[in-house]
């Protein structure tokens, strides 16, 4: 071989030392070589963890590119950095003998064994090591670090670490073994795939180079390489995945210990497998499959009920609280999902002629997410086994090797009849109930005549489109044409509407085209009891639309109150709360030595105490006396088991200042965390009576305008001047022309009138509770 062989490598000291091992072999063969240093993405980006760089093979791609473009002839890698698959045009040369694959601890002298690592701060850039350590120790902290071997060791002092974890192979090759405190147990800290093995990557056509390294290769290392890369490929993982494998070879026998988690905070599972060396590829793959199965989660198929979100069961709520993924349908109260917007949500709802996902795709999505180790809730309206295809989904789950559990839900055939004032059964009138689907797959015909002879109550689901055919068939079956019939549209919602007729007159009296879906059809003599039992549609404000204009979180909380009065609520946030100056607030809390602590809003309370309790005991406040404006603010403070000393009877800033004047001395220190919209006049008055330290801890900003928002509502609530100003800025005052406006108090009412608008009713007290009471007593 007369040509000069160019060897590509990263530029770190360790990478160069590893490359020199390859160079020495080629020198022995009398081959001229040149080392080419190549900068990789992983080398250039040092301020993020490897998994945050969002790229596979971050230490590899640039070197492989140079190899493919013949800028180099050999690429030298730490094989543990390699992705599970490489370019089809490239291969690995037979490996040299590997170094020790274990991890080692380097750090403070007093840490002499793994048990001493409890209650320490340890540096590592590895998700695998972090996950393994968190799962093994009851109390250990990890700090992400990056850099070459020497840089990481230096960070023990620079960043006040108790120690770091490094691959022993790198320390051996860097002549730094004297720094090792001890080696970590490879059955707990299972090493990275192929840790300690050099990856010698060449082009497929370069068989002469392949043959050279074959002479120097080590059989046991080849066994490790083939086994562990088969394991990695079967997992579909890369070097940032929290996984590891430890291979033990004893003659013809091989034993593998594998570990894996799906994320760095997740539970890590360990599995072992043994067999003969000639079965190593299959054993590596089987170990990977066993680990994946260990992560498979039981899929919960849950019924969310129908109508009010209060109709959800406790069991279903617990499942949703514990879930990672929620795959949900159309026919459920979507506000049930409000507390879970931070989870993975997949809408797969179906309506007539429109499917977001086919049933097959829904099935595949459930199983795929569970096989990622995630807790999946398949959330269906009503009950999952009543015309909801829940049993089909359960069978698919079982056929794919996973477990499932079902959680029953309130079905519309019970709930909607209740809210329509139609009992499903009644003594001496109806003593049986039949649930019947009025919709058939692929529009297949159905003989509905047989149901004409059934006694009791007949409830048809999804039958509105097919109602003429259903009624015609029932007539042929001999049903009494005077039998009462009801169609319940949008059942159990504040848009519910019930149409009552008889079988004989229904199609003449009711325009089916104007009925909103979903709709339920009830045929029963108990329909006649509706006049006495219809409580739901007789709520004073039933079906009226009211707009809530505070921030979104508050709107969600208020919505339930108004829905109980019968309102249809529309949340139109006008305010966005943005915490600011938190570092400065932390400093104030750290040095807290005030006599009085003053709050004028719930948001200020939440932000202040969140910062306090995340780092300190509540006793950090000492003997401070707490002052507040408003019942809501007072209640929020009391959630922390603290007493509010001063609260004015009238919830205005001026009244609070007057109350404080009676108690506060001139040299008393007051801390007042507040919003950017706090009135300067109140701050000035507080300065006059004491030593005031005030700080803006959140901005009360104008919320983003909602596109295509429904501005056709009957009433609107304003709880502050900023909600008025922001609403008009976003949507204009003309949108309120024919709307009844409710105001929380005098200052807010003054702002409304300044725009030339009329206040329909003002709250008796300046509290949300009083405002709700005022609205409840009003005729809208």
NORTA-V16436 format. One record per residue. N is the residue number from 1. PHI is phi in radians with two decimals (* if undefined). Layout:
BEGIN
N & PHI
N & PHI
END
This chain:
BEGIN
1 & *
2 & -1.60
3 & -1.33
4 & -1.47
5 & -1.55
6 & -1.65
7 & -1.88
8 & -1.62
9 & -2.76
10 & -1.21
11 & -1.68
12 & -1.18
13 & -1.02
14 & -1.13
15 & -1.07
16 & -1.16
17 & -1.10
18 & -1.16
19 & -1.18
20 & -1.13
21 & -1.09
22 & -1.19
23 & -1.05
24 & -1.08
25 & -1.12
26 & -1.16
27 & -1.07
28 & -1.05
29 & -1.48
30 & 1.31
31 & -1.82
32 & -1.28
33 & -2.35
34 & -2.48
35 & -1.58
36 & -1.98
37 & -1.51
38 & -2.21
39 & -1.48
40 & -1.88
41 & -1.03
42 & -1.13
43 & -1.30
44 & -1.34
45 & -1.72
46 & -1.94
47 & -1.75
48 & -2.36
49 & -1.15
50 & -1.01
51 & -1.19
52 & -1.53
53 & -1.31
54 & 1.07
55 & -2.76
56 & -1.41
57 & 1.12
58 & -1.16
59 & -1.78
60 & -2.20
61 & -0.98
62 & -1.13
63 & -1.22
64 & -1.11
65 & -1.06
66 & -1.11
67 & -1.20
68 & -1.17
69 & -1.56
70 & 1.08
71 & -1.39
72 & -2.35
73 & -1.97
74 & -2.37
75 & -1.93
76 & -1.89
77 & -2.22
78 & -1.36
79 & -1.05
80 & -1.14
81 & -1.47
82 & -1.46
83 & -1.18
84 & -1.18
85 & -2.24
86 & -2.03
87 & -0.97
88 & -1.03
89 & -1.48
90 & -2.09
91 & -2.48
92 & -1.68
93 & -1.26
94 & -0.97
95 & -1.38
96 & -1.36
97 & -1.06
98 & -1.34
99 & -1.49
100 & -0.95
101 & -1.41
102 & -1.25
103 & -1.57
104 & -2.24
105 & -1.78
106 & -2.14
107 & -3.14
108 & -1.11
109 & -1.09
110 & -1.29
111 & -1.65
112 & -1.91
113 & -2.68
114 & -1.02
115 & -1.08
116 & -1.28
117 & -1.35
118 & -1.04
119 & 1.13
120 & -2.05
121 & -1.90
122 & -2.10
123 & -1.67
124 & -2.84
125 & -1.76
126 & -1.85
127 & -1.07
128 & -1.02
129 & -1.12
130 & -1.05
131 & -1.13
132 & -1.07
133 & -1.18
134 & -1.10
135 & -1.33
136 & -1.57
137 & -1.60
138 & -1.38
139 & -2.62
140 & -2.55
141 & -2.00
142 & -2.02
143 & -2.04
144 & -1.13
145 & -2.33
146 & -2.27
147 & 2.09
148 & -1.33
149 & -0.98
150 & -1.11
151 & -1.09
152 & -1.14
153 & -1.09
154 & -1.11
155 & -1.24
156 & -1.02
157 & -1.43
158 & -1.09
159 & -1.98
160 & 0.94
161 & -1.56
162 & -1.41
163 & 2.97
164 & -2.40
165 & -1.95
166 & -2.35
167 & -1.21
168 & -1.07
169 & -1.00
170 & -1.15
171 & -1.20
172 & -1.09
173 & -1.21
174 & -1.64
175 & 1.01
176 & -2.11
177 & -1.12
178 & -1.17
179 & -1.52
180 & -1.25
181 & -1.32
182 & -2.98
183 & -1.63
184 & -1.45
185 & -1.09
186 & -1.25
187 & -1.48
188 & -1.89
189 & -1.61
190 & -1.06
191 & -1.15
192 & -1.06
193 & -0.96
194 & 1.10
195 & -1.09
196 & 1.60
197 & -1.79
198 & -1.45
199 & -1.61
200 & -1.78
201 & -1.76
202 & -2.40
203 & -1.35
204 & -1.01
205 & -1.32
206 & -1.50
207 & -1.18
208 & -1.13
209 & -1.18
210 & -0.96
211 & -1.15
212 & -1.06
213 & -1.28
214 & -1.09
215 & -1.13
216 & -1.82
217 & -1.32
218 & -2.06
219 & -1.12
220 & -1.09
221 & -1.19
222 & -1.08
223 & -1.05
224 & -1.03
225 & -1.04
226 & -1.17
227 & -1.15
228 & -1.27
229 & -1.29
230 & -1.13
231 & -1.04
232 & -1.11
233 & -1.14
234 & -1.14
235 & -1.26
236 & 1.18
237 & -1.90
238 & -2.25
239 & -1.19
240 & -1.60
241 & -1.27
242 & -1.23
243 & -2.51
244 & -2.76
245 & -2.60
246 & -2.11
247 & -1.88
248 & -2.06
249 & -2.02
250 & -2.34
251 & 1.11
252 & -1.55
253 & -1.82
254 & -2.40
255 & -2.22
256 & -2.08
257 & -2.05
258 & -2.06
259 & -2.44
260 & -2.85
261 & -2.33
262 & -1.54
263 & -2.65
264 & -1.19
265 & -1.74
266 & -1.43
267 & -1.21
268 & -1.78
269 & -1.88
270 & -2.11
271 & -2.47
272 & -2.16
273 & -2.66
274 & -2.30
275 & 3.08
276 & -1.56
277 & -1.02
278 & -1.22
279 & -1.85
280 & -1.05
281 & -1.11
282 & -1.12
283 & -1.15
284 & -1.06
285 & -1.19
286 & -1.13
287 & -1.03
288 & -1.08
289 & -1.12
290 & -1.11
291 & -1.18
292 & -1.10
293 & -1.12
294 & -1.09
295 & -1.54
296 & -1.03
297 & -1.83
298 & -1.15
299 & -1.57
300 & -1.70
301 & -1.76
302 & -2.09
303 & -1.63
304 & -1.58
305 & 1.33
306 & -2.25
307 & 1.47
308 & -0.95
309 & -1.14
310 & -1.22
311 & -1.41
312 & -1.28
313 & -1.43
314 & -1.09
315 & -1.08
316 & -1.17
317 & -1.07
318 & -1.07
319 & -1.13
320 & -1.15
321 & -1.03
322 & -1.58
323 & -1.41
324 & -1.81
325 & -2.28
326 & -2.16
327 & -1.92
328 & -2.19
329 & -1.75
330 & -1.40
331 & -1.51
332 & -2.55
333 & -1.19
334 & -1.12
335 & -1.23
336 & -0.98
337 & -1.46
338 & -0.94
339 & -1.28
340 & -2.03
341 & -1.18
342 & -1.50
343 & -1.64
344 & -1.34
345 & -2.00
346 & -2.24
347 & -1.53
348 & -2.24
349 & -1.10
350 & -2.20
351 & -2.32
352 & -1.01
353 & 1.41
354 & -2.45
355 & -2.11
356 & -1.09
357 & -2.32
358 & -1.20
359 & -1.05
360 & -1.06
361 & -1.21
362 & -1.10
363 & -1.02
364 & -1.14
365 & -1.10
366 & -0.97
367 & -1.16
368 & -1.07
369 & -1.20
370 & -1.15
371 & -1.33
372 & -1.47
373 & 1.47
374 & -1.76
375 & -1.47
376 & -1.87
377 & -1.98
378 & -1.60
379 & -1.74
380 & -2.12
381 & -1.18
382 & 1.18
383 & -1.88
384 & -1.16
385 & -1.84
386 & -1.90
387 & 0.90
388 & -2.23
389 & 1.09
390 & -1.11
391 & -1.20
392 & -1.10
393 & -1.17
394 & -1.09
395 & -1.11
396 & -1.10
397 & -1.03
398 & -1.09
399 & -1.15
400 & -1.73
401 & 1.37
402 & -1.94
403 & -1.77
404 & -2.44
405 & -2.52
406 & -1.94
407 & -2.09
408 & -1.10
409 & -2.39
410 & -1.25
411 & -1.47
412 & -1.09
413 & -1.14
414 & -1.81
415 & -1.15
416 & -1.22
417 & -1.14
418 & -1.07
419 & -1.26
420 & -1.55
421 & 1.32
422 & -2.08
423 & -1.19
424 & -1.17
425 & -2.45
426 & -2.74
427 & -0.97
428 & 1.23
429 & -2.03
430 & -2.48
431 & -2.00
432 & -2.60
433 & -2.30
434 & -2.17
435 & -1.69
436 & -2.31
437 & -1.47
438 & -1.62
439 & -2.03
440 & -2.11
441 & -1.04
442 & 0.97
443 & 0.98
444 & -1.14
445 & -1.28
446 & -2.42
447 & -1.44
448 & -1.43
449 & -1.01
450 & -1.09
451 & -1.39
452 & -1.12
453 & -1.57
454 & -1.24
455 & -1.39
456 & 1.39
457 & -1.63
458 & -1.86
459 & -2.07
460 & -1.79
461 & -1.57
462 & 0.89
463 & -2.00
464 & -1.08
465 & -1.07
466 & -1.67
467 & -1.04
468 & -0.98
469 & -1.18
470 & -1.05
471 & -1.14
472 & -1.09
473 & -1.17
474 & -1.12
475 & -1.09
476 & -1.09
477 & -1.36
478 & 1.65
479 & -1.21
480 & -1.17
481 & -1.23
482 & -1.58
483 & -1.11
484 & -1.29
485 & -2.39
486 & -2.32
487 & -2.01
488 & -1.82
489 & -1.68
490 & 0.90
491 & -0.97
492 & 1.15
493 & -1.93
494 & -1.36
495 & -1.91
496 & -1.03
497 & -2.47
498 & -2.03
499 & -1.88
500 & -2.06
501 & -2.77
502 & -2.15
503 & -1.05
504 & -1.24
505 & -1.76
506 & -0.92
507 & -1.18
508 & -1.45
509 & -1.57
510 & -2.00
511 & -1.46
512 & -1.09
513 & -1.18
514 & -1.68
515 & -1.47
516 & -1.35
517 & -1.61
518 & -1.32
519 & -2.38
520 & -2.08
521 & -1.93
522 & -2.13
523 & -2.08
524 & -2.98
525 & -1.19
526 & -1.25
527 & -1.01
528 & -1.16
529 & -1.47
530 & -1.01
531 & -1.03
532 & -1.56
533 & -1.82
534 & -1.40
535 & -1.66
536 & -1.18
537 & -1.41
538 & -1.77
539 & -1.05
540 & -0.95
541 & -1.89
542 & -1.02
543 & 1.45
544 & -1.25
545 & -1.81
546 & -2.23
547 & -1.77
548 & -1.87
549 & -2.10
550 & -1.36
551 & -1.25
552 & -1.07
553 & -1.08
554 & -1.15
555 & -1.04
556 & -1.08
557 & -1.18
558 & -1.27
559 & -0.96
560 & -1.05
561 & -1.05
562 & -1.34
563 & -1.17
564 & -1.16
565 & -1.45
566 & 1.78
567 & -1.23
568 & -1.65
569 & -1.71
570 & -2.15
571 & -1.58
572 & -2.14
573 & -1.08
574 & -1.94
575 & -2.14
576 & -2.19
577 & -1.65
578 & -2.18
579 & -1.07
580 & -2.43
581 & 0.98
582 & -1.20
583 & -1.09
584 & -1.17
585 & -1.11
586 & -1.02
587 & -1.11
588 & -1.09
589 & -1.17
590 & -1.05
591 & -1.90
592 & -1.08
593 & -2.63
594 & -1.74
595 & -1.58
596 & -2.32
597 & -2.17
598 & -2.05
599 & -2.23
600 & -2.09
601 & -2.73
602 & -1.10
603 & -1.06
604 & -1.12
605 & -1.08
606 & -1.06
607 & -1.17
608 & -1.06
609 & -1.33
610 & -1.13
611 & -1.23
612 & -1.16
613 & -1.36
614 & -1.32
615 & -2.21
616 & -2.34
617 & -1.33
618 & -1.06
619 & -1.22
620 & -0.97
621 & -1.28
622 & 1.07
623 & -1.69
624 & -1.06
625 & -1.70
626 & -1.85
627 & -2.11
628 & -2.65
629 & -1.96
630 & 1.69
631 & -1.12
632 & -1.10
633 & -1.11
634 & -1.05
635 & -1.13
636 & -1.12
637 & -1.13
638 & -1.17
639 & -1.05
640 & -1.68
641 & 1.06
642 & -2.01
643 & -1.64
644 & -1.62
645 & -1.39
646 & -2.24
647 & -2.54
648 & -1.27
649 & -1.17
650 & -1.82
651 & -1.50
652 & -2.14
653 & -1.02
654 & -1.07
655 & -1.18
656 & -1.13
657 & -1.05
658 & -1.11
659 & -1.13
660 & -1.23
661 & -0.99
662 & -1.25
663 & -2.04
664 & -1.59
665 & -1.60
666 & -1.07
667 & -1.64
668 & -1.22
669 & -1.76
670 & -2.00
671 & -1.91
672 & -2.23
673 & -1.47
674 & -2.68
675 & -1.66
676 & -1.20
677 & -1.76
678 & -1.05
679 & -1.26
680 & -1.07
681 & -1.09
682 & -1.22
683 & -1.07
684 & -1.09
685 & -1.17
686 & -1.16
687 & -1.13
688 & -1.24
689 & -1.75
690 & -2.84
691 & -1.48
692 & -1.64
693 & -2.12
694 & -1.99
695 & -2.64
696 & -1.38
697 & -1.93
698 & -2.71
699 & -1.64
700 & -1.67
701 & -1.74
702 & -1.31
703 & -1.20
704 & -1.26
705 & -1.16
706 & -1.53
707 & -1.28
708 & 0.99
709 & -1.22
710 & -1.40
711 & -1.71
712 & -1.64
713 & -2.24
714 & -1.50
715 & -2.54
716 & -2.48
717 & -1.99
718 & -2.13
719 & -1.91
720 & -2.92
721 & -1.10
722 & -1.15
723 & -1.16
724 & -1.15
725 & -1.02
726 & -1.19
727 & -1.06
728 & -1.18
729 & -1.08
730 & -1.42
731 & -2.15
732 & 1.44
733 & -1.33
734 & -1.10
735 & -1.19
736 & -1.84
737 & -1.01
738 & -1.92
739 & -1.91
740 & -1.40
741 & -1.81
742 & -1.88
743 & -2.08
744 & -1.39
745 & -3.13
746 & -1.01
747 & -1.16
748 & -1.13
749 & -1.09
750 & -1.08
751 & -1.12
752 & -1.06
753 & -1.20
754 & -1.05
755 & -1.56
756 & 1.35
757 & -1.79
758 & -1.73
759 & -1.51
760 & -1.26
761 & -2.60
762 & -1.96
763 & -1.06
764 & -1.16
765 & -2.06
766 & -1.50
767 & -2.39
768 & -1.13
769 & -1.07
770 & -1.16
771 & -1.10
772 & -1.06
773 & -1.08
774 & -1.07
775 & -1.15
776 & -1.06
777 & -1.49
778 & -1.58
779 & -1.72
780 & -1.85
END
